Amino acid sequence: MSAHVPVMLTEVLEALAPRDGGRYVDGTFGGGGYAKAILEAARCQVFAIDRDPDAIARGAALKERFAGRLTLILGRFSAMDSIVDEPVDGVVLDLGVSSFQFDEAERGFSFRADGPLDMRMGIDGESAGDFVNRAEETAIADVLYRYGEERKARSIARAIVAARPVTRTAELAAIVERALGPAARRFAVHPATRTFQALRIHVNDELGELERGLEAATRTLAHHGRLVVVSFHSLEDRIVKRFLVGRSAAAARPSRHAPQARSRASAPYRLIAARPRTPSALEIERNPRARSARLRAAERLRAEVGA
């Protein structure tokens, strides 16, 4: 099993700017890479949230090392405003699947090693196997097209329904390969990549969790607090961009095409950079999983109630 490597760690710390006495939320604790780096960068407190009990258990040694400064919380980052009782100086969200989850065959996230078709980041709710074996063909096709941007979603859904019950990751990958045909094998990306991505996003309600989490972070951040989000595909990045740009002082400028929605003084955020940051070529060479990462960050401003 490979160790978890935190993506764009230097850039995250630059955007978050930890300071002594500060309070920070790591909403996706995972392997603990960000939390550890924040705690080493400043004499501060970190509230680390993860819905995966295994991640919380792995963090025990880190909690002992930073006694009194690291709090581990089993839960969802979308509930951070009810979990953390006082405003915080920064929130960081790494939206990727942790290497621990991806590399553990029994978690069912990957087609590269056979395992049960699960894909849940936590231990509750519907698994990917439950969904593909119970859902209507049209519902499966809709998920594959919406979350995987899979052009042949209908053909794959039809093949899945015809092969049910489907209970193993290797089994599902083979079904997808047959449905797409020999032409799909000519590309560098595995034919089942988009299908697995779509099912994982659906099972974990990742986009809904992200939307709720951004709102929760806004309610949790103190004045001048920083929100830093690392996303890994276009659907996530689109949500983060729309949220931050739409609530930033820059977006509040008058437009000749549309009325001004809010005054600049009441905008909840100031963008730290207009464009997302991306990993360096060296980081991508060392950690290929970082290649699609995009980092967006903003600073919380004083805003009107309900902004």
TORKOL-4160 file (C-alpha; in steps of 0.2 Angstrom, whole numbers, padded with zeros to 4 digits, m for minus):
307
<pt num="1" X="0000" Y="0000" Z="0000"/>
<pt num="2" X="0007" Y="0017" Z="m0005"/>
<pt num="3" X="0008" Y="0031" Z="0008"/>
<pt num="4" X="m0004" Y="0046" Z="0006"/>
<pt num="5" X="0004" Y="0061" Z="m0001"/>
<pt num="6" X="m0004" Y="0077" Z="0002"/>
<pt num="7" X="m0007" Y="0087" Z="m0015"/>
<pt num="8" X="0000" Y="0104" Z="m0017"/>
<pt num="9" X="0005" Y="0105" Z="0001"/>
<pt num="10" X="0016" Y="0121" Z="m0001"/>
<pt num="11" X="0003" Y="0130" Z="m0010"/>
<pt num="12" X="m0010" Y="0125" Z="0003"/>
<pt num="13" X="0000" Y="0132" Z="0017"/>
<pt num="14" X="0004" Y="0148" Z="0007"/>
<pt num="15" X="m0015" Y="0151" Z="0004"/>
<pt num="16" X="m0020" Y="0146" Z="0022"/>
<pt num="17" X="m0006" Y="0156" Z="0031"/>
<pt num="18" X="m0007" Y="0147" Z="0048"/>
<pt num="19" X="m0002" Y="0158" Z="0063"/>
<pt num="20" X="0001" Y="0155" Z="0081"/>
<pt num="21" X="m0015" Y="0154" Z="0091"/>
<pt num="22" X="m0025" Y="0151" Z="0076"/>
<pt num="23" X="m0039" Y="0138" Z="0074"/>
<pt num="24" X="m0041" Y="0128" Z="0058"/>
<pt num="25" X="m0052" Y="0115" Z="0051"/>
<pt num="26" X="m0046" Y="0101" Z="0040"/>
<pt num="27" X="m0062" Y="0095" Z="0033"/>
<pt num="28" X="m0055" Y="0080" Z="0024"/>
<pt num="29" X="m0042" Y="0073" Z="0036"/>
<pt num="30" X="m0038" Y="0057" Z="0026"/>
<pt num="31" X="m0020" Y="0053" Z="0029"/>
<pt num="32" X="m0017" Y="0068" Z="0040"/>
<pt num="33" X="m0005" Y="0077" Z="0028"/>
<pt num="34" X="m0013" Y="0094" Z="0029"/>
<pt num="35" X="m0017" Y="0093" Z="0047"/>
<pt num="36" X="0001" Y="0088" Z="0052"/>
<pt num="37" X="0009" Y="0102" Z="0041"/>
<pt num="38" X="m0003" Y="0115" Z="0048"/>
<pt num="39" X="0002" Y="0110" Z="0066"/>
<pt num="40" X="0020" Y="0111" Z="0062"/>
<pt num="41" X="0019" Y="0128" Z="0053"/>
<pt num="42" X="0012" Y="0137" Z="0068"/>
<pt num="43" X="0007" Y="0134" Z="0087"/>
<pt num="44" X="m0011" Y="0132" Z="0083"/>
<pt num="45" X="m0026" Y="0121" Z="0084"/>
<pt num="46" X="m0033" Y="0110" Z="0071"/>
<pt num="47" X="m0050" Y="0102" Z="0070"/>
<pt num="48" X="m0049" Y="0087" Z="0058"/>
<pt num="49" X="m0065" Y="0080" Z="0051"/>
<pt num="50" X="m0067" Y="0064" Z="0041"/>
<pt num="51" X="m0082" Y="0052" Z="0038"/>
<pt num="52" X="m0071" Y="0037" Z="0037"/>
<pt num="53" X="m0068" Y="0028" Z="0054"/>
<pt num="54" X="m0052" Y="0021" Z="0048"/>
<pt num="55" X="m0045" Y="0038" Z="0044"/>
<pt num="56" X="m0049" Y="0044" Z="0062"/>
<pt num="57" X="m0041" Y="0028" Z="0069"/>
<pt num="58" X="m0025" Y="0031" Z="0059"/>
<pt num="59" X="m0024" Y="0049" Z="0066"/>
<pt num="60" X="m0022" Y="0042" Z="0084"/>
<pt num="61" X="m0003" Y="0044" Z="0084"/>
<pt num="62" X="m0004" Y="0061" Z="0076"/>
<pt num="63" X="m0016" Y="0066" Z="0090"/>
<pt num="64" X="m0004" Y="0060" Z="0103"/>
<pt num="65" X="0011" Y="0069" Z="0095"/>
<pt num="66" X="0001" Y="0086" Z="0095"/>
<pt num="67" X="m0008" Y="0083" Z="0112"/>
<pt num="68" X="m0021" Y="0096" Z="0115"/>
<pt num="69" X="m0019" Y="0104" Z="0098"/>
<pt num="70" X="m0027" Y="0091" Z="0087"/>
<pt num="71" X="m0045" Y="0086" Z="0088"/>
<pt num="72" X="m0051" Y="0071" Z="0078"/>
<pt num="73" X="m0070" Y="0071" Z="0073"/>
<pt num="74" X="m0079" Y="0057" Z="0064"/>
<pt num="75" X="m0092" Y="0066" Z="0053"/>
<pt num="76" X="m0095" Y="0076" Z="0037"/>
<pt num="77" X="m0087" Y="0093" Z="0033"/>
<pt num="78" X="m0104" Y="0099" Z="0028"/>
<pt num="79" X="m0108" Y="0099" Z="0047"/>
<pt num="80" X="m0092" Y="0109" Z="0052"/>
<pt num="81" X="m0102" Y="0124" Z="0058"/>
<pt num="82" X="m0111" Y="0113" Z="0071"/>
<pt num="83" X="m0096" Y="0103" Z="0075"/>
<pt num="84" X="m0084" Y="0118" Z="0079"/>
<pt num="85" X="m0091" Y="0129" Z="0092"/>
<pt num="86" X="m0081" Y="0145" Z="0088"/>
<pt num="87" X="m0076" Y="0154" Z="0072"/>
<pt num="88" X="m0060" Y="0148" Z="0064"/>
<pt num="89" X="m0046" Y="0156" Z="0055"/>
<pt num="90" X="m0045" Y="0144" Z="0041"/>
<pt num="91" X="m0053" Y="0129" Z="0032"/>
<pt num="92" X="m0045" Y="0117" Z="0020"/>
<pt num="93" X="m0054" Y="0104" Z="0009"/>
<pt num="94" X="m0045" Y="0091" Z="m0001"/>
<pt num="95" X="m0059" Y="0083" Z="m0012"/>
<pt num="96" X="m0049" Y="0068" Z="m0018"/>
<pt num="97" X="m0050" Y="0050" Z="m0013"/>
<pt num="98" X="m0036" Y="0047" Z="0000"/>
<pt num="99" X="m0023" Y="0035" Z="m0006"/>
<pt num="100" X="m0028" Y="0023" Z="0009"/>
<pt num="101" X="m0045" Y="0022" Z="0002"/>
<pt num="102" X="m0040" Y="0020" Z="m0016"/>
<pt num="103" X="m0027" Y="0007" Z="m0013"/>
<pt num="104" X="m0037" Y="m0004" Z="m0001"/>
<pt num="105" X="m0045" Y="m0017" Z="m0013"/>
<pt num="106" X="m0059" Y="m0021" Z="0000"/>
<pt num="107" X="m0065" Y="m0003" Z="m0001"/>
<pt num="108" X="m0070" Y="m0005" Z="m0019"/>
<pt num="109" X="m0064" Y="0012" Z="m0026"/>
<pt num="110" X="m0052" Y="0005" Z="m0039"/>
<pt num="111" X="m0053" Y="m0007" Z="m0054"/>
<pt num="112" X="m0035" Y="m0010" Z="m0053"/>
<pt num="113" X="m0037" Y="m0023" Z="m0039"/>
<pt num="114" X="m0052" Y="m0034" Z="m0037"/>
<pt num="115" X="m0063" Y="m0031" Z="m0022"/>
<pt num="116" X="m0081" Y="m0029" Z="m0016"/>
<pt num="117" X="m0091" Y="m0016" Z="m0026"/>
<pt num="118" X="m0093" Y="m0003" Z="m0011"/>
<pt num="119" X="m0085" Y="0014" Z="m0014"/>
<pt num="120" X="m0092" Y="0022" Z="0002"/>
<pt num="121" X="m0081" Y="0034" Z="0010"/>
<pt num="122" X="m0090" Y="0031" Z="0027"/>
<pt num="123" X="m0098" Y="0015" Z="0033"/>
<pt num="124" X="m0117" Y="0020" Z="0031"/>
<pt num="125" X="m0128" Y="0022" Z="0016"/>
<pt num="126" X="m0130" Y="0013" Z="m0001"/>
<pt num="127" X="m0115" Y="0005" Z="m0008"/>
<pt num="128" X="m0110" Y="0006" Z="m0027"/>
<pt num="129" X="m0115" Y="m0013" Z="m0028"/>
<pt num="130" X="m0132" Y="m0009" Z="m0020"/>
<pt num="131" X="m0135" Y="0005" Z="m0033"/>
<pt num="132" X="m0130" Y="m0004" Z="m0049"/>
<pt num="133" X="m0140" Y="m0020" Z="m0043"/>
<pt num="134" X="m0156" Y="m0011" Z="m0038"/>
<pt num="135" X="m0158" Y="0005" Z="m0049"/>
<pt num="136" X="m0167" Y="0006" Z="m0065"/>
<pt num="137" X="m0157" Y="0006" Z="m0081"/>
<pt num="138" X="m0161" Y="0024" Z="m0085"/>
<pt num="139" X="m0156" Y="0030" Z="m0067"/>
<pt num="140" X="m0139" Y="0021" Z="m0069"/>
<pt num="141" X="m0136" Y="0029" Z="m0086"/>
<pt num="142" X="m0141" Y="0046" Z="m0079"/>
<pt num="143" X="m0128" Y="0044" Z="m0065"/>
<pt num="144" X="m0114" Y="0039" Z="m0078"/>
<pt num="145" X="m0118" Y="0053" Z="m0089"/>
<pt num="146" X="m0120" Y="0067" Z="m0076"/>
<pt num="147" X="m0105" Y="0063" Z="m0065"/>
<pt num="148" X="m0093" Y="0053" Z="m0076"/>
<pt num="149" X="m0097" Y="0063" Z="m0092"/>
<pt num="150" X="m0098" Y="0046" Z="m0100"/>
<pt num="151" X="m0104" Y="0047" Z="m0118"/>
<pt num="152" X="m0109" Y="0029" Z="m0119"/>
<pt num="153" X="m0118" Y="0029" Z="m0103"/>
<pt num="154" X="m0134" Y="0020" Z="m0110"/>
<pt num="155" X="m0124" Y="0006" Z="m0117"/>
<pt num="156" X="m0114" Y="0003" Z="m0101"/>
<pt num="157" X="m0130" Y="0004" Z="m0090"/>
<pt num="158" X="m0139" Y="m0008" Z="m0102"/>
<pt num="159" X="m0124" Y="m0020" Z="m0100"/>
<pt num="160" X="m0124" Y="m0018" Z="m0081"/>
<pt num="161" X="m0142" Y="m0022" Z="m0080"/>
<pt num="162" X="m0140" Y="m0038" Z="m0091"/>
<pt num="163" X="m0126" Y="m0044" Z="m0080"/>
<pt num="164" X="m0134" Y="m0042" Z="m0063"/>
<pt num="165" X="m0130" Y="m0046" Z="m0050"/>
<pt num="166" X="m0113" Y="m0037" Z="m0051"/>
<pt num="167" X="m0104" Y="m0038" Z="m0034"/>
<pt num="168" X="m0085" Y="m0035" Z="m0038"/>
<pt num="169" X="m0074" Y="m0021" Z="m0045"/>
<pt num="170" X="m0066" Y="m0032" Z="m0058"/>
<pt num="171" X="m0082" Y="m0039" Z="m0063"/>
<pt num="172" X="m0089" Y="m0021" Z="m0066"/>
<pt num="173" X="m0073" Y="m0015" Z="m0075"/>
<pt num="174" X="m0075" Y="m0030" Z="m0087"/>
<pt num="175" X="m0093" Y="m0026" Z="m0091"/>
<pt num="176" X="m0088" Y="m0008" Z="m0095"/>
<pt num="177" X="m0074" Y="m0014" Z="m0106"/>
<pt num="178" X="m0085" Y="m0026" Z="m0116"/>
<pt num="179" X="m0099" Y="m0012" Z="m0118"/>
<pt num="180" X="m0086" Y="0001" Z="m0125"/>
<pt num="181" X="m0078" Y="m0012" Z="m0136"/>
<pt num="182" X="m0060" Y="m0013" Z="m0142"/>
<pt num="183" X="m0058" Y="0005" Z="m0148"/>
<pt num="184" X="m0059" Y="0011" Z="m0130"/>
<pt num="185" X="m0043" Y="0001" Z="m0125"/>
<pt num="186" X="m0033" Y="0012" Z="m0137"/>
<pt num="187" X="m0033" Y="0027" Z="m0125"/>
<pt num="188" X="m0021" Y="0029" Z="m0110"/>
<pt num="189" X="m0036" Y="0030" Z="m0098"/>
<pt num="190" X="m0044" Y="0014" Z="m0093"/>
<pt num="191" X="m0061" Y="0012" Z="m0101"/>
<pt num="192" X="m0069" Y="0010" Z="m0083"/>
<pt num="193" X="m0062" Y="0026" Z="m0076"/>
<pt num="194" X="m0077" Y="0037" Z="m0079"/>
<pt num="195" X="m0090" Y="0024" Z="m0074"/>
<pt num="196" X="m0080" Y="0021" Z="m0057"/>
<pt num="197" X="m0079" Y="0040" Z="m0054"/>
<pt num="198" X="m0097" Y="0043" Z="m0057"/>
<pt num="199" X="m0103" Y="0029" Z="m0046"/>
<pt num="200" X="m0091" Y="0035" Z="m0032"/>
<pt num="201" X="m0098" Y="0053" Z="m0033"/>
<pt num="202" X="m0116" Y="0047" Z="m0033"/>
<pt num="203" X="m0114" Y="0035" Z="m0018"/>
<pt num="204" X="m0105" Y="0048" Z="m0008"/>
<pt num="205" X="m0116" Y="0063" Z="m0014"/>
<pt num="206" X="m0099" Y="0071" Z="m0016"/>
<pt num="207" X="m0106" Y="0086" Z="m0026"/>
<pt num="208" X="m0120" Y="0089" Z="m0013"/>
<pt num="209" X="m0108" Y="0087" Z="0001"/>
<pt num="210" X="m0096" Y="0100" Z="m0007"/>
<pt num="211" X="m0110" Y="0113" Z="m0010"/>
<pt num="212" X="m0116" Y="0111" Z="0008"/>
<pt num="213" X="m0098" Y="0111" Z="0014"/>
<pt num="214" X="m0094" Y="0128" Z="0006"/>
<pt num="215" X="m0109" Y="0136" Z="0014"/>
<pt num="216" X="m0104" Y="0128" Z="0031"/>
<pt num="217" X="m0087" Y="0135" Z="0029"/>
<pt num="218" X="m0094" Y="0152" Z="0026"/>
<pt num="219" X="m0103" Y="0151" Z="0042"/>
<pt num="220" X="m0088" Y="0145" Z="0052"/>
<pt num="221" X="m0074" Y="0156" Z="0046"/>
<pt num="222" X="m0069" Y="0172" Z="0056"/>
<pt num="223" X="m0066" Y="0189" Z="0048"/>
<pt num="224" X="m0050" Y="0187" Z="0037"/>
<pt num="225" X="m0052" Y="0168" Z="0039"/>
<pt num="226" X="m0045" Y="0158" Z="0023"/>
<pt num="227" X="m0055" Y="0145" Z="0013"/>
<pt num="228" X="m0044" Y="0134" Z="0003"/>
<pt num="229" X="m0051" Y="0120" Z="m0008"/>
<pt num="230" X="m0041" Y="0107" Z="m0019"/>
<pt num="231" X="m0052" Y="0099" Z="m0032"/>
<pt num="232" X="m0048" Y="0085" Z="m0044"/>
<pt num="233" X="m0061" Y="0086" Z="m0058"/>
<pt num="234" X="m0070" Y="0098" Z="m0068"/>
<pt num="235" X="m0087" Y="0095" Z="m0059"/>
<pt num="236" X="m0080" Y="0100" Z="m0042"/>
<pt num="237" X="m0069" Y="0114" Z="m0048"/>
<pt num="238" X="m0085" Y="0122" Z="m0057"/>
<pt num="239" X="m0094" Y="0122" Z="m0041"/>
<pt num="240" X="m0080" Y="0129" Z="m0031"/>
<pt num="241" X="m0077" Y="0143" Z="m0044"/>
<pt num="242" X="m0095" Y="0147" Z="m0045"/>
<pt num="243" X="m0097" Y="0148" Z="m0026"/>
<pt num="244" X="m0081" Y="0159" Z="m0023"/>
<pt num="245" X="m0083" Y="0170" Z="m0038"/>
<pt num="246" X="m0101" Y="0173" Z="m0035"/>
<pt num="247" X="m0098" Y="0178" Z="m0017"/>
<pt num="248" X="m0083" Y="0188" Z="m0020"/>
<pt num="249" X="m0080" Y="0207" Z="m0020"/>
<pt num="250" X="m0074" Y="0205" Z="m0038"/>
<pt num="251" X="m0091" Y="0198" Z="m0043"/>
<pt num="252" X="m0100" Y="0213" Z="m0034"/>
<pt num="253" X="m0094" Y="0226" Z="m0047"/>
<pt num="254" X="m0108" Y="0233" Z="m0058"/>
<pt num="255" X="m0111" Y="0225" Z="m0075"/>
<pt num="256" X="m0119" Y="0233" Z="m0090"/>
<pt num="257" X="m0127" Y="0216" Z="m0094"/>
<pt num="258" X="m0134" Y="0213" Z="m0076"/>
<pt num="259" X="m0139" Y="0222" Z="m0061"/>
<pt num="260" X="m0128" Y="0223" Z="m0046"/>
<pt num="261" X="m0133" Y="0209" Z="m0034"/>
<pt num="262" X="m0124" Y="0215" Z="m0018"/>
<pt num="263" X="m0113" Y="0229" Z="m0013"/>
<pt num="264" X="m0095" Y="0226" Z="m0012"/>
<pt num="265" X="m0095" Y="0230" Z="0006"/>
<pt num="266" X="m0106" Y="0215" Z="0010"/>
<pt num="267" X="m0098" Y="0202" Z="m0001"/>
<pt num="268" X="m0093" Y="0187" Z="0009"/>
<pt num="269" X="m0076" Y="0184" Z="0001"/>
<pt num="270" X="m0061" Y="0191" Z="m0007"/>
<pt num="271" X="m0052" Y="0180" Z="m0020"/>
<pt num="272" X="m0034" Y="0177" Z="m0015"/>
<pt num="273" X="m0030" Y="0173" Z="m0034"/>
<pt num="274" X="m0042" Y="0176" Z="m0049"/>
<pt num="275" X="m0036" Y="0159" Z="m0057"/>
<pt num="276" X="m0034" Y="0142" Z="m0049"/>
<pt num="277" X="m0016" Y="0136" Z="m0045"/>
<pt num="278" X="m0010" Y="0120" Z="m0052"/>
<pt num="279" X="0003" Y="0107" Z="m0047"/>
<pt num="280" X="0021" Y="0110" Z="m0053"/>
<pt num="281" X="0028" Y="0098" Z="m0066"/>
<pt num="282" X="0040" Y="0091" Z="m0052"/>
<pt num="283" X="0026" Y="0087" Z="m0041"/>
<pt num="284" X="0016" Y="0078" Z="m0055"/>
<pt num="285" X="0032" Y="0068" Z="m0059"/>
<pt num="286" X="0033" Y="0063" Z="m0041"/>
<pt num="287" X="0015" Y="0060" Z="m0038"/>
<pt num="288" X="0005" Y="0057" Z="m0054"/>
<pt num="289" X="m0012" Y="0058" Z="m0044"/>
<pt num="290" X="m0009" Y="0077" Z="m0042"/>
<pt num="291" X="m0010" Y="0080" Z="m0061"/>
<pt num="292" X="m0028" Y="0086" Z="m0061"/>
<pt num="293" X="m0028" Y="0096" Z="m0045"/>
<pt num="294" X="m0034" Y="0114" Z="m0044"/>
<pt num="295" X="m0032" Y="0125" Z="m0029"/>
<pt num="296" X="m0044" Y="0139" Z="m0026"/>
<pt num="297" X="m0043" Y="0151" Z="m0011"/>
<pt num="298" X="m0053" Y="0166" Z="m0004"/>
<pt num="299" X="m0053" Y="0176" Z="0012"/>
<pt num="300" X="m0068" Y="0179" Z="0022"/>
<pt num="301" X="m0074" Y="0197" Z="0024"/>
<pt num="302" X="m0086" Y="0205" Z="0035"/>
<pt num="303" X="m0103" Y="0202" Z="0028"/>
<pt num="304" X="m0121" Y="0206" Z="0031"/>
<pt num="305" X="m0131" Y="0193" Z="0040"/>
<pt num="306" X="m0137" Y="0180" Z="0028"/>
<pt num="307" X="m0124" Y="0185" Z="0015"/>
